[in-house]
């Protein structure tokens, strides 16, 4: 089996953080989002190669991936951002067998070992949601096979949201479908991989639909903070060995070399190594490495590495190497 991981996006919804850090490398509960995905791949048998489709900050992505997992890898730059079908088409020369495709905007709970037993042409993993109008949803027949994907439906034709996780056993028909999509007019200005899946179905392919147990978005600040909370509750929490003089409200993830003085931390807070929090309150936030938070009261905030915040109150999003101070009233 081959694996394709598209990573070319600029992460515009997570700016300013993604100006200097690739979106998949932003940390949730002390761990890069991409690492959660690679952990799932380590559980699988028979992966011969991972093909990474890179773009924004590609050198950092490549360095991180090479250090993170011991599977032969190749890196291809997507120079033209023409959609998901265009991204996957770049891996064509490396795919000569069934392929697993993973978009890393999200963290998922799924038993991927099902691919070792399936006789379907492919599998699409979905998550049942109530706010189906926000997503591309997958419509199935009575046998649980996909019949079509509809982007942001106005009526409740399905609540099975497409989460960007696919296995295609019939890889030849997949790339035939991609060729068809790329030769057709764009769909809303892009070439969508899901249109290639529709082509496969129209040619008689059986694509099984399986709901994941959990699906946690890390594509924008508010959902990233929600996912941080979920990961803490699911076992990623870590209390500091020494928090004398401070109040810790679980769950939290705090590295051992974090310095805490006269502060209340938590719930749902992650703090990276080397950071200092003094005389502050921090809740529902992610604090990067080497940050200094002084005399502040933060909630629902995403704070980059090596930042300084002094006298700040409220919800803030501050990128790496920034300083924000509020002078006390005279």
C-alpha positions as protocol buffer text, in pm:
chain_id: "A"
residue {
  index: 1
  type: UNK
  ca { x: 0 y: 0 z: 0 }
}
residue {
  index: 2
  type: UNK
  ca { x: 105 y: 358 z: -71 }
}
residue {
  index: 3
  type: UNK
  ca { x: -1 y: 659 z: 136 }
}
residue {
  index: 4
  type: UNK
  ca { x: -57 y: 1013 z: 5 }
}
residue {
  index: 5
  type: UNK
  ca { x: -60 y: 1304 z: 250 }
}
residue {
  index: 6
  type: UNK
  ca { x: -144 y: 1644 z: 94 }
}
residue {
  index: 7
  type: UNK
  ca { x: 17 y: 1929 z: 291 }
}
residue {
  index: 8
  type: UNK
  ca { x: 35 y: 2217 z: 44 }
}
residue {
  index: 9
  type: UNK
  ca { x: -223 y: 2451 z: 198 }
}
residue {
  index: 10
  type: UNK
  ca { x: -124 y: 2786 z: 348 }
}
residue {
  index: 11
  type: UNK
  ca { x: -357 y: 2757 z: 649 }
}
residue {
  index: 12
  type: UNK
  ca { x: -507 y: 3102 z: 601 }
}
residue {
  index: 13
  type: UNK
  ca { x: -768 y: 3049 z: 875 }
}
residue {
  index: 14
  type: UNK
  ca { x: -487 y: 3000 z: 1128 }
}
residue {
  index: 15
  type: UNK
  ca { x: -287 y: 3312 z: 1048 }
}
residue {
  index: 16
  type: UNK
  ca { x: -69 y: 3465 z: 1189 }
}
residue {
  index: 17
  type: UNK
  ca { x: 55 y: 3131 z: 1325 }
}
residue {
  index: 18
  type: UNK
  ca { x: 86 y: 2966 z: 984 }
}
residue {
  index: 19
  type: UNK
  ca { x: 303 y: 3247 z: 846 }
}
residue {
  index: 20
  type: UNK
  ca { x: 601 y: 3073 z: 1007 }
}
residue {
  index: 21
  type: UNK
  ca { x: 470 y: 2727 z: 1103 }
}
residue {
  index: 22
  type: UNK
  ca { x: 306 y: 2483 z: 859 }
}
residue {
  index: 23
  type: UNK
  ca { x: -51 y: 2412 z: 964 }
}
residue {
  index: 24
  type: UNK
  ca { x: 8 y: 2038 z: 1023 }
}
residue {
  index: 25
  type: UNK
  ca { x: 289 y: 2121 z: 1266 }
}
residue {
  index: 26
  type: UNK
  ca { x: 82 y: 2340 z: 1498 }
}
residue {
  index: 27
  type: UNK
  ca { x: 50 y: 2168 z: 1835 }
}
residue {
  index: 28
  type: UNK
  ca { x: -263 y: 2037 z: 2000 }
}
residue {
  index: 29
  type: UNK
  ca { x: -227 y: 1905 z: 2356 }
}
residue {
  index: 30
  type: UNK
  ca { x: 150 y: 1933 z: 2323 }
}
residue {
  index: 31
  type: UNK
  ca { x: 174 y: 1739 z: 1998 }
}
residue {
  index: 32
  type: UNK
  ca { x: 177 y: 1848 z: 1630 }
}
residue {
  index: 33
  type: UNK
  ca { x: -145 y: 1767 z: 1448 }
}
residue {
  index: 34
  type: UNK
  ca { x: 52 y: 1576 z: 1186 }
}
residue {
  index: 35
  type: UNK
  ca { x: 200 y: 1349 z: 1456 }
}
residue {
  index: 36
  type: UNK
  ca { x: -146 y: 1218 z: 1546 }
}
residue {
  index: 37
  type: UNK
  ca { x: -188 y: 1105 z: 1185 }
}
residue {
  index: 38
  type: UNK
  ca { x: 158 y: 947 z: 1165 }
}
residue {
  index: 39
  type: UNK
  ca { x: 85 y: 755 z: 1486 }
}
residue {
  index: 40
  type: UNK
  ca { x: -210 y: 593 z: 1308 }
}
residue {
  index: 41
  type: UNK
  ca { x: 10 y: 495 z: 1014 }
}
residue {
  index: 42
  type: UNK
  ca { x: 255 y: 320 z: 1245 }
}
residue {
  index: 43
  type: UNK
  ca { x: -22 y: 77 z: 1337 }
}
residue {
  index: 44
  type: UNK
  ca { x: -73 y: -37 z: 978 }
}
residue {
  index: 45
  type: UNK
  ca { x: 105 y: -321 z: 800 }
}
residue {
  index: 46
  type: UNK
  ca { x: 240 y: -313 z: 449 }
}
residue {
  index: 47
  type: UNK
  ca { x: 300 y: 58 z: 389 }
}
residue {
  index: 48
  type: UNK
  ca { x: 572 y: 73 z: 125 }
}
residue {
  index: 49
  type: UNK
  ca { x: 596 y: 448 z: 80 }
}
residue {
  index: 50
  type: UNK
  ca { x: 447 y: 781 z: 187 }
}
residue {
  index: 51
  type: UNK
  ca { x: 405 y: 1051 z: -77 }
}
residue {
  index: 52
  type: UNK
  ca { x: 384 y: 1399 z: 74 }
}
residue {
  index: 53
  type: UNK
  ca { x: 236 y: 1676 z: -143 }
}
residue {
  index: 54
  type: UNK
  ca { x: 401 y: 1992 z: -10 }
}
residue {
  index: 55
  type: UNK
  ca { x: 380 y: 2362 z: -75 }
}
residue {
  index: 56
  type: UNK
  ca { x: 378 y: 2629 z: 194 }
}
residue {
  index: 57
  type: UNK
  ca { x: 696 y: 2609 z: 408 }
}
residue {
  index: 58
  type: UNK
  ca { x: 780 y: 2281 z: 237 }
}
residue {
  index: 59
  type: UNK
  ca { x: 1134 y: 2256 z: 379 }
}
residue {
  index: 60
  type: UNK
  ca { x: 1003 y: 2251 z: 736 }
}
residue {
  index: 61
  type: UNK
  ca { x: 739 y: 1992 z: 651 }
}
residue {
  index: 62
  type: UNK
  ca { x: 995 y: 1767 z: 486 }
}
residue {
  index: 63
  type: UNK
  ca { x: 1241 y: 1792 z: 775 }
}
residue {
  index: 64
  type: UNK
  ca { x: 969 y: 1716 z: 1029 }
}
residue {
  index: 65
  type: UNK
  ca { x: 829 y: 1421 z: 833 }
}
residue {
  index: 66
  type: UNK
  ca { x: 1169 y: 1259 z: 780 }
}
residue {
  index: 67
  type: UNK
  ca { x: 1242 y: 1274 z: 1153 }
}
residue {
  index: 68
  type: UNK
  ca { x: 896 y: 1157 z: 1258 }
}
residue {
  index: 69
  type: UNK
  ca { x: 843 y: 824 z: 1086 }
}
residue {
  index: 70
  type: UNK
  ca { x: 1074 y: 555 z: 950 }
}
residue {
  index: 71
  type: UNK
  ca { x: 892 y: 475 z: 624 }
}
residue {
  index: 72
  type: UNK
  ca { x: 1039 y: 548 z: 278 }
}
residue {
  index: 73
  type: UNK
  ca { x: 907 y: 885 z: 167 }
}
residue {
  index: 74
  type: UNK
  ca { x: 900 y: 1116 z: -132 }
}
residue {
  index: 75
  type: UNK
  ca { x: 812 y: 1486 z: -136 }
}
residue {
  index: 76
  type: UNK
  ca { x: 642 y: 1661 z: -428 }
}
residue {
  index: 77
  type: UNK
  ca { x: 574 y: 2033 z: -439 }
}
residue {
  index: 78
  type: UNK
  ca { x: 231 y: 2145 z: -556 }
}
residue {
  index: 79
  type: UNK
  ca { x: 323 y: 2469 z: -730 }
}
residue {
  index: 80
  type: UNK
  ca { x: -29 y: 2540 z: -858 }
}
residue {
  index: 81
  type: UNK
  ca { x: -307 y: 2529 z: -597 }
}
residue {
  index: 82
  type: UNK
  ca { x: -577 y: 2395 z: -829 }
}
residue {
  index: 83
  type: UNK
  ca { x: -762 y: 2169 z: -586 }
}
residue {
  index: 84
  type: UNK
  ca { x: -748 y: 1830 z: -420 }
}
residue {
  index: 85
  type: UNK
  ca { x: -765 y: 1630 z: -745 }
}
residue {
  index: 86
  type: UNK
  ca { x: -470 y: 1828 z: -878 }
}
residue {
  index: 87
  type: UNK
  ca { x: -275 y: 1755 z: -561 }
}
residue {
  index: 88
  type: UNK
  ca { x: -333 y: 1378 z: -574 }
}
residue {
  index: 89
  type: UNK
  ca { x: -255 y: 1366 z: -946 }
}
residue {
  index: 90
  type: UNK
  ca { x: 102 y: 1473 z: -866 }
}
residue {
  index: 91
  type: UNK
  ca { x: 161 y: 1138 z: -692 }
}
residue {
  index: 92
  type: UNK
  ca { x: 61 y: 937 z: -998 }
}
residue {
  index: 93
  type: UNK
  ca { x: 407 y: 805 z: -1089 }
}
residue {
  index: 94
  type: UNK
  ca { x: 457 y: 664 z: -739 }
}
residue {
  index: 95
  type: UNK
  ca { x: 123 y: 484 z: -708 }
}
residue {
  index: 96
  type: UNK
  ca { x: 123 y: 130 z: -842 }
}
residue {
  index: 97
  type: UNK
  ca { x: -100 y: -34 z: -582 }
}
residue {
  index: 98
  type: UNK
  ca { x: -387 y: 51 z: -342 }
}
residue {
  index: 99
  type: UNK
  ca { x: -352 y: 391 z: -180 }
}
residue {
  index: 100
  type: UNK
  ca { x: -455 y: 555 z: 148 }
}
residue {
  index: 101
  type: UNK
  ca { x: -515 y: 931 z: 124 }
}
residue {
  index: 102
  type: UNK
  ca { x: -513 y: 1143 z: 439 }
}
residue {
  index: 103
  type: UNK
  ca { x: -576 y: 1517 z: 464 }
}
residue {
  index: 104
  type: UNK
  ca { x: -429 y: 1640 z: 792 }
}
residue {
  index: 105
  type: UNK
  ca { x: -661 y: 1928 z: 884 }
}
residue {
  index: 106
  type: UNK
  ca { x: -818 y: 1695 z: 1138 }
}
residue {
  index: 107
  type: UNK
  ca { x: -748 y: 1428 z: 1397 }
}
residue {
  index: 108
  type: UNK
  ca { x: -957 y: 1114 z: 1372 }
}
residue {
  index: 109
  type: UNK
  ca { x: -1042 y: 801 z: 1569 }
}
residue {
  index: 110
  type: UNK
  ca { x: -1077 y: 516 z: 1321 }
}
residue {
  index: 111
  type: UNK
  ca { x: -973 y: 155 z: 1290 }
}
residue {
  index: 112
  type: UNK
  ca { x: -776 y: 171 z: 968 }
}
residue {
  index: 113
  type: UNK
  ca { x: -701 y: -201 z: 980 }
}
residue {
  index: 114
  type: UNK
  ca { x: -1033 y: -255 z: 801 }
}
residue {
  index: 115
  type: UNK
  ca { x: -847 y: -184 z: 475 }
}
residue {
  index: 116
  type: UNK
  ca { x: -661 y: -512 z: 522 }
}
residue {
  index: 117
  type: UNK
  ca { x: -991 y: -703 z: 498 }
}
residue {
  index: 118
  type: UNK
  ca { x: -1206 y: -510 z: 253 }
}
residue {
  index: 119
  type: UNK
  ca { x: -1297 y: -631 z: -95 }
}
residue {
  index: 120
  type: UNK
  ca { x: -1459 y: -299 z: -190 }
}
residue {
  index: 121
  type: UNK
  ca { x: -1307 y: -74 z: -455 }
}
residue {
  index: 122
  type: UNK
  ca { x: -1256 y: 187 z: -189 }
}
residue {
  index: 123
  type: UNK
  ca { x: -1352 y: 324 z: 152 }
}
residue {
  index: 124
  type: UNK
  ca { x: -1454 y: 675 z: 251 }
}
residue {
  index: 125
  type: UNK
  ca { x: -1461 y: 754 z: 620 }
}
residue {
  index: 126
  type: UNK
  ca { x: -1725 y: 999 z: 740 }
}
residue {
  index: 127
  type: UNK
  ca { x: -1858 y: 1148 z: 1061 }
}
residue {
  index: 128
  type: UNK
  ca { x: -2227 y: 1191 z: 1136 }
}
residue {
  index: 129
  type: UNK
  ca { x: -2295 y: 1557 z: 1215 }
}
residue {
  index: 130
  type: UNK
  ca { x: -2599 y: 1769 z: 1288 }
}
residue {
  index: 131
  type: UNK
  ca { x: -2481 y: 2086 z: 1110 }
}
residue {
  index: 132
  type: UNK
  ca { x: -2461 y: 1908 z: 775 }
}
residue {
  index: 133
  type: UNK
  ca { x: -2499 y: 2235 z: 580 }
}
residue {
  index: 134
  type: UNK
  ca { x: -2134 y: 2320 z: 661 }
}
residue {
  index: 135
  type: UNK
  ca { x: -1983 y: 2013 z: 496 }
}
residue {
  index: 136
  type: UNK
  ca { x: -1963 y: 1797 z: 193 }
}
residue {
  index: 137
  type: UNK
  ca { x: -2186 y: 1503 z: 282 }
}
residue {
  index: 138
  type: UNK
  ca { x: -2180 y: 1147 z: 152 }
}
residue {
  index: 139
  type: UNK
  ca { x: -2505 y: 985 z: 40 }
}
residue {
  index: 140
  type: UNK
  ca { x: -2524 y: 605 z: 69 }
}
residue {
  index: 141
  type: UNK
  ca { x: -2748 y: 326 z: -52 }
}
residue {
  index: 142
  type: UNK
  ca { x: -2902 y: 53 z: 163 }
}
residue {
  index: 143
  type: UNK
  ca { x: -2580 y: -151 z: 140 }
}
residue {
  index: 144
  type: UNK
  ca { x: -2371 y: 130 z: 291 }
}
residue {
  index: 145
  type: UNK
  ca { x: -2196 y: 220 z: -34 }
}
residue {
  index: 146
  type: UNK
  ca { x: -2154 y: 575 z: -155 }
}
residue {
  index: 147
  type: UNK
  ca { x: -2386 y: 699 z: -427 }
}
residue {
  index: 148
  type: UNK
  ca { x: -2278 y: 1066 z: -435 }
}
residue {
  index: 149
  type: UNK
  ca { x: -2117 y: 1352 z: -245 }
}
residue {
  index: 150
  type: UNK
  ca { x: -2300 y: 1683 z: -214 }
}
residue {
  index: 151
  type: UNK
  ca { x: -2124 y: 2001 z: -101 }
}
residue {
  index: 152
  type: UNK
  ca { x: -2307 y: 2196 z: 172 }
}
residue {
  index: 153
  type: UNK
  ca { x: -2658 y: 2063 z: 105 }
}
residue {
  index: 154
  type: UNK
  ca { x: -2957 y: 2280 z: 191 }
}
residue {
  index: 155
  type: UNK
  ca { x: -3175 y: 1981 z: 271 }
}
residue {
  index: 156
  type: UNK
  ca { x: -3098 y: 1684 z: 494 }
}
residue {
  index: 157
  type: UNK
  ca { x: -3008 y: 1432 z: 226 }
}
residue {
  index: 158
  type: UNK
  ca { x: -2729 y: 1300 z: 450 }
}
residue {
  index: 159
  type: UNK
  ca { x: -2554 y: 1380 z: 777 }
}
residue {
  index: 160
  type: UNK
  ca { x: -2237 y: 1183 z: 695 }
}
residue {
  index: 161
  type: UNK
  ca { x: -1968 y: 1451 z: 660 }
}
residue {
  index: 162
  type: UNK
  ca { x: -1667 y: 1388 z: 437 }
}
residue {
  index: 163
  type: UNK
  ca { x: -1360 y: 1411 z: 666 }
}
residue {
  index: 164
  type: UNK
  ca { x: -1076 y: 1376 z: 413 }
}
residue {
  index: 165
  type: UNK
  ca { x: -976 y: 1015 z: 482 }
}
residue {
  index: 166
  type: UNK
  ca { x: -992 y: 766 z: 195 }
}
residue {
  index: 167
  type: UNK
  ca { x: -865 y: 423 z: 91 }
}
residue {
  index: 168
  type: UNK
  ca { x: -879 y: 336 z: -278 }
}
residue {
  index: 169
  type: UNK
  ca { x: -812 y: -31 z: -356 }
}
residue {
  index: 170
  type: UNK
  ca { x: -899 y: 30 z: -723 }
}
residue {
  index: 171
  type: UNK
  ca { x: -620 y: 282 z: -771 }
}
residue {
  index: 172
  type: UNK
  ca { x: -625 y: 257 z: -1150 }
}
residue {
  index: 173
  type: UNK
  ca { x: -989 y: 368 z: -1167 }
}
residue {
  index: 174
  type: UNK
  ca { x: -909 y: 644 z: -916 }
}
residue {
  index: 175
  type: UNK
  ca { x: -650 y: 799 z: -1145 }
}
residue {
  index: 176
  type: UNK
  ca { x: -876 y: 748 z: -1445 }
}
residue {
  index: 177
  type: UNK
  ca { x: -1133 y: 952 z: -1253 }
}
residue {
  index: 178
  type: UNK
  ca { x: -875 y: 1218 z: -1167 }
}
residue {
  index: 179
  type: UNK
  ca { x: -782 y: 1245 z: -1537 }
}
residue {
  index: 180
  type: UNK
  ca { x: -1151 y: 1292 z: -1617 }
}
residue {
  index: 181
  type: UNK
  ca { x: -1184 y: 1566 z: -1355 }
}
residue {
  index: 182
  type: UNK
  ca { x: -873 y: 1751 z: -1472 }
}
residue {
  index: 183
  type: UNK
  ca { x: -998 y: 1740 z: -1832 }
}
residue {
  index: 184
  type: UNK
  ca { x: -1335 y: 1888 z: -1730 }
}
residue {
  index: 185
  type: UNK
  ca { x: -1431 y: 2245 z: -1635 }
}
residue {
  index: 186
  type: UNK
  ca { x: -1344 y: 2335 z: -1278 }
}
residue {
  index: 187
  type: UNK
  ca { x: -1601 y: 2299 z: -1001 }
}
residue {
  index: 188
  type: UNK
  ca { x: -1625 y: 2634 z: -817 }
}
residue {
  index: 189
  type: UNK
  ca { x: -1281 y: 2717 z: -954 }
}
residue {
  index: 190
  type: UNK
  ca { x: -1114 y: 2395 z: -835 }
}
residue {
  index: 191
  type: UNK
  ca { x: -1063 y: 2032 z: -929 }
}
residue {
  index: 192
  type: UNK
  ca { x: -1214 y: 1823 z: -649 }
}
residue {
  index: 193
  type: UNK
  ca { x: -1098 y: 1472 z: -563 }
}
residue {
  index: 194
  type: UNK
  ca { x: -1455 y: 1391 z: -464 }
}
residue {
  index: 195
  type: UNK
  ca { x: -1558 y: 1440 z: -828 }
}
residue {
  index: 196
  type: UNK
  ca { x: -1312 y: 1162 z: -915 }
}
residue {
  index: 197
  type: UNK
  ca { x: -1486 y: 938 z: -661 }
}
residue {
  index: 198
  type: UNK
  ca { x: -1816 y: 1018 z: -829 }
}
residue {
  index: 199
  type: UNK
  ca { x: -1664 y: 914 z: -1162 }
}
residue {
  index: 200
  type: UNK
  ca { x: -1559 y: 583 z: -1005 }
}
residue {
  index: 201
  type: UNK
  ca { x: -1912 y: 518 z: -880 }
}
residue {
  index: 202
  type: UNK
  ca { x: -2062 y: 608 z: -1217 }
}
residue {
  index: 203
  type: UNK
  ca { x: -1830 y: 342 z: -1366 }
}
residue {
  index: 204
  type: UNK
  ca { x: -1966 y: 81 z: -1126 }
}
residue {
  index: 205
  type: UNK
  ca { x: -1718 y: 101 z: -837 }
}
residue {
  index: 206
  type: UNK
  ca { x: -1829 y: 2 z: -487 }
}
residue {
  index: 207
  type: UNK
  ca { x: -1702 y: 253 z: -232 }
}
residue {
  index: 208
  type: UNK
  ca { x: -1786 y: 162 z: 125 }
}
residue {
  index: 209
  type: UNK
  ca { x: -1876 y: 436 z: 374 }
}
residue {
  index: 210
  type: UNK
  ca { x: -1763 y: 396 z: 735 }
}
residue {
  index: 211
  type: UNK
  ca { x: -1828 y: 639 z: 1020 }
}
residue {
  index: 212
  type: UNK
  ca { x: -1529 y: 720 z: 1241 }
}
residue {
  index: 213
  type: UNK
  ca { x: -1565 y: 716 z: 1617 }
}
residue {
  index: 214
  type: UNK
  ca { x: -1424 y: 1066 z: 1648 }
}
residue {
  index: 215
  type: UNK
  ca { x: -1331 y: 1354 z: 1421 }
}
residue {
  index: 216
  type: UNK
  ca { x: -1164 y: 1666 z: 1558 }
}
residue {
  index: 217
  type: UNK
  ca { x: -1105 y: 1972 z: 1344 }
}
residue {
  index: 218
  type: UNK
  ca { x: -777 y: 2163 z: 1369 }
}
residue {
  index: 219
  type: UNK
  ca { x: -828 y: 2393 z: 1073 }
}
residue {
  index: 220
  type: UNK
  ca { x: -918 y: 2717 z: 1251 }
}
residue {
  index: 221
  type: UNK
  ca { x: -851 y: 2870 z: 1591 }
}
residue {
  index: 222
  type: UNK
  ca { x: -1184 y: 2803 z: 1762 }
}
residue {
  index: 223
  type: UNK
  ca { x: -1199 y: 2438 z: 1654 }
}
residue {
  index: 224
  type: UNK
  ca { x: -831 y: 2389 z: 1731 }
}
residue {
  index: 225
  type: UNK
  ca { x: -898 y: 2495 z: 2090 }
}
residue {
  index: 226
  type: UNK
  ca { x: -1195 y: 2257 z: 2106 }
}
residue {
  index: 227
  type: UNK
  ca { x: -975 y: 1975 z: 1976 }
}
residue {
  index: 228
  type: UNK
  ca { x: -710 y: 2062 z: 2234 }
}
residue {
  index: 229
  type: UNK
  ca { x: -974 y: 2011 z: 2504 }
}
residue {
  index: 230
  type: UNK
  ca { x: -1082 y: 1680 z: 2351 }
}
residue {
  index: 231
  type: UNK
  ca { x: -726 y: 1545 z: 2330 }
}
residue {
  index: 232
  type: UNK
  ca { x: -663 y: 1641 z: 2693 }
}
residue {
  index: 233
  type: UNK
  ca { x: -976 y: 1455 z: 2799 }
}
residue {
  index: 234
  type: UNK
  ca { x: -876 y: 1155 z: 2589 }
}
residue {
  index: 235
  type: UNK
  ca { x: -549 y: 1096 z: 2770 }
}
residue {
  index: 236
  type: UNK
  ca { x: -304 y: 1366 z: 2663 }
}
residue {
  index: 237
  type: UNK
  ca { x: -331 y: 1559 z: 2993 }
}
residue {
  index: 238
  type: UNK
  ca { x: -14 y: 1618 z: 3192 }
}
residue {
  index: 239
  type: UNK
  ca { x: 15 y: 1803 z: 3522 }
}
residue {
  index: 240
  type: UNK
  ca { x: 346 y: 1961 z: 3627 }
}
residue {
  index: 241
  type: UNK
  ca { x: 543 y: 1792 z: 3904 }
}
residue {
  index: 242
  type: UNK
  ca { x: 573 y: 2121 z: 4089 }
}
residue {
  index: 243
  type: UNK
  ca { x: 303 y: 2388 z: 4086 }
}
residue {
  index: 244
  type: UNK
  ca { x: 343 y: 2532 z: 4436 }
}
residue {
  index: 245
  type: UNK
  ca { x: 161 y: 2860 z: 4480 }
}
residue {
  index: 246
  type: UNK
  ca { x: -56 y: 2801 z: 4175 }
}
residue {
  index: 247
  type: UNK
  ca { x: -400 y: 2656 z: 4108 }
}
residue {
  index: 248
  type: UNK
  ca { x: -423 y: 2390 z: 3839 }
}
residue {
  index: 249
  type: UNK
  ca { x: -769 y: 2312 z: 3705 }
}
residue {
  index: 250
  type: UNK
  ca { x: -771 y: 1987 z: 3508 }
}
residue {
  index: 251
  type: UNK
  ca { x: -735 y: 1894 z: 3232 }
}
residue {
  index: 252
  type: UNK
  ca { x: -406 y: 2058 z: 3131 }
}
residue {
  index: 253
  type: UNK
  ca { x: -90 y: 1970 z: 2943 }
}
residue {
  index: 254
  type: UNK
  ca { x: 213 y: 2142 z: 3097 }
}
residue {
  index: 255
  type: UNK
  ca { x: 574 y: 2057 z: 3014 }
}
residue {
  index: 256
  type: UNK
  ca { x: 802 y: 1992 z: 3311 }
}
residue {
  index: 257
  type: UNK
  ca { x: 1030 y: 2292 z: 3249 }
}
residue {
  index: 258
  type: UNK
  ca { x: 743 y: 2542 z: 3248 }
}
residue {
  index: 259
  type: UNK
  ca { x: 769 y: 2800 z: 3528 }
}
residue {
  index: 260
  type: UNK
  ca { x: 445 y: 2889 z: 3705 }
}
residue {
  index: 261
  type: UNK
  ca { x: 417 y: 3158 z: 3972 }
}
residue {
  index: 262
  type: UNK
  ca { x: 105 y: 3294 z: 4140 }
}
residue {
  index: 263
  type: UNK
  ca { x: -121 y: 3182 z: 3859 }
}
residue {
  index: 264
  type: UNK
  ca { x: -436 y: 2984 z: 3788 }
}
residue {
  index: 265
  type: UNK
  ca { x: -404 y: 2749 z: 3491 }
}
residue {
  index: 266
  type: UNK
  ca { x: -690 y: 2555 z: 3333 }
}
residue {
  index: 267
  type: UNK
  ca { x: -909 y: 2399 z: 3243 }
}
residue {
  index: 268
  type: UNK
  ca { x: -820 y: 2298 z: 2887 }
}
residue {
  index: 269
  type: UNK
  ca { x: -480 y: 2462 z: 2866 }
}
residue {
  index: 270
  type: UNK
  ca { x: -162 y: 2339 z: 2694 }
}
residue {
  index: 271
  type: UNK
  ca { x: 172 y: 2507 z: 2766 }
}
residue {
  index: 272
  type: UNK
  ca { x: 492 y: 2437 z: 2573 }
}
residue {
  index: 273
  type: UNK
  ca { x: 840 y: 2387 z: 2714 }
}
residue {
  index: 274
  type: UNK
  ca { x: 1034 y: 2676 z: 2857 }
}
residue {
  index: 275
  type: UNK
  ca { x: 735 y: 2903 z: 2902 }
}
residue {
  index: 276
  type: UNK
  ca { x: 683 y: 3127 z: 3206 }
}
residue {
  index: 277
  type: UNK
  ca { x: 341 y: 3218 z: 3347 }
}
residue {
  index: 278
  type: UNK
  ca { x: 338 y: 3471 z: 3632 }
}
residue {
  index: 279
  type: UNK
  ca { x: 48 y: 3631 z: 3819 }
}
residue {
  index: 280
  type: UNK
  ca { x: -194 y: 3533 z: 3546 }
}
residue {
  index: 281
  type: UNK
  ca { x: -507 y: 3332 z: 3471 }
}
residue {
  index: 282
  type: UNK
  ca { x: -518 y: 3114 z: 3161 }
}
residue {
  index: 283
  type: UNK
  ca { x: -815 y: 2903 z: 3052 }
}
residue {
  index: 284
  type: UNK
  ca { x: -912 y: 2722 z: 2728 }
}
residue {
  index: 285
  type: UNK
  ca { x: -589 y: 2821 z: 2553 }
}
residue {
  index: 286
  type: UNK
  ca { x: -276 y: 2690 z: 2382 }
}
residue {
  index: 287
  type: UNK
  ca { x: 54 y: 2852 z: 2478 }
}
residue {
  index: 288
  type: UNK
  ca { x: 362 y: 2784 z: 2266 }
}
residue {
  index: 289
  type: UNK
  ca { x: 721 y: 2719 z: 2372 }
}
residue {
  index: 290
  type: UNK
  ca { x: 935 y: 2985 z: 2535 }
}
residue {
  index: 291
  type: UNK
  ca { x: 642 y: 3220 z: 2592 }
}
residue {
  index: 292
  type: UNK
  ca { x: 617 y: 3464 z: 2883 }
}
residue {
  index: 293
  type: UNK
  ca { x: 272 y: 3553 z: 3014 }
}
residue {
  index: 294
  type: UNK
  ca { x: 279 y: 3819 z: 3285 }
}
residue {
  index: 295
  type: UNK
  ca { x: -8 y: 3983 z: 3476 }
}
residue {
  index: 296
  type: UNK
  ca { x: -258 y: 3865 z: 3216 }
}
residue {
  index: 297
  type: UNK
  ca { x: -599 y: 3700 z: 3204 }
}
residue {
  index: 298
  type: UNK
  ca { x: -640 y: 3492 z: 2890 }
}
residue {
  index: 299
  type: UNK
  ca { x: -917 y: 3269 z: 2760 }
}
residue {
  index: 300
  type: UNK
  ca { x: -983 y: 3106 z: 2423 }
}
residue {
  index: 301
  type: UNK
  ca { x: -638 y: 3216 z: 2306 }
}
residue {
  index: 302
  type: UNK
  ca { x: -367 y: 3079 z: 2079 }
}
residue {
  index: 303
  type: UNK
  ca { x: -21 y: 3210 z: 2168 }
}
residue {
  index: 304
  type: UNK
  ca { x: 285 y: 3143 z: 1955 }
}
residue {
  index: 305
  type: UNK
  ca { x: 641 y: 3052 z: 2049 }
}
residue {
  index: 306
  type: UNK
  ca { x: 878 y: 3301 z: 2217 }
}
residue {
  index: 307
  type: UNK
  ca { x: 609 y: 3561 z: 2277 }
}
residue {
  index: 308
  type: UNK
  ca { x: 571 y: 3813 z: 2557 }
}
residue {
  index: 309
  type: UNK
  ca { x: 229 y: 3920 z: 2684 }
}
residue {
  index: 310
  type: UNK
  ca { x: 214 y: 4162 z: 2975 }
}
residue {
  index: 311
  type: UNK
  ca { x: -109 y: 4298 z: 3119 }
}
residue {
  index: 312
  type: UNK
  ca { x: -335 y: 4146 z: 2854 }
}
residue {
  index: 313
  type: UNK
  ca { x: -697 y: 4047 z: 2918 }
}
residue {
  index: 314
  type: UNK
  ca { x: -939 y: 3868 z: 2688 }
}
residue {
  index: 315
  type: UNK
  ca { x: -919 y: 3642 z: 2383 }
}
residue {
  index: 316
  type: UNK
  ca { x: -608 y: 3687 z: 2171 }
}
residue {
  index: 317
  type: UNK
  ca { x: -425 y: 3519 z: 1885 }
}
residue {
  index: 318
  type: UNK
  ca { x: -59 y: 3619 z: 1880 }
}
residue {
  index: 319
  type: UNK
  ca { x: 205 y: 3477 z: 1646 }
}
residue {
  index: 320
  type: UNK
  ca { x: 562 y: 3371 z: 1721 }
}
residue {
  index: 321
  type: UNK
  ca { x: 823 y: 3622 z: 1843 }
}
residue {
  index: 322
  type: UNK
  ca { x: 567 y: 3890 z: 1928 }
}
residue {
  index: 323
  type: UNK
  ca { x: 549 y: 4128 z: 2222 }
}
residue {
  index: 324
  type: UNK
  ca { x: 229 y: 4288 z: 2349 }
}
residue {
  index: 325
  type: UNK
  ca { x: 225 y: 4503 z: 2661 }
}
residue {
  index: 326
  type: UNK
  ca { x: -48 y: 4711 z: 2821 }
}
residue {
  index: 327
  type: UNK
  ca { x: 86 y: 4979 z: 3051 }
}
residue {
  index: 328
  type: UNK
  ca { x: -87 y: 5000 z: 3391 }
}
residue {
  index: 329
  type: UNK
  ca { x: -312 y: 5299 z: 3436 }
}
residue {
  index: 330
  type: UNK
  ca { x: -138 y: 5585 z: 3613 }
}
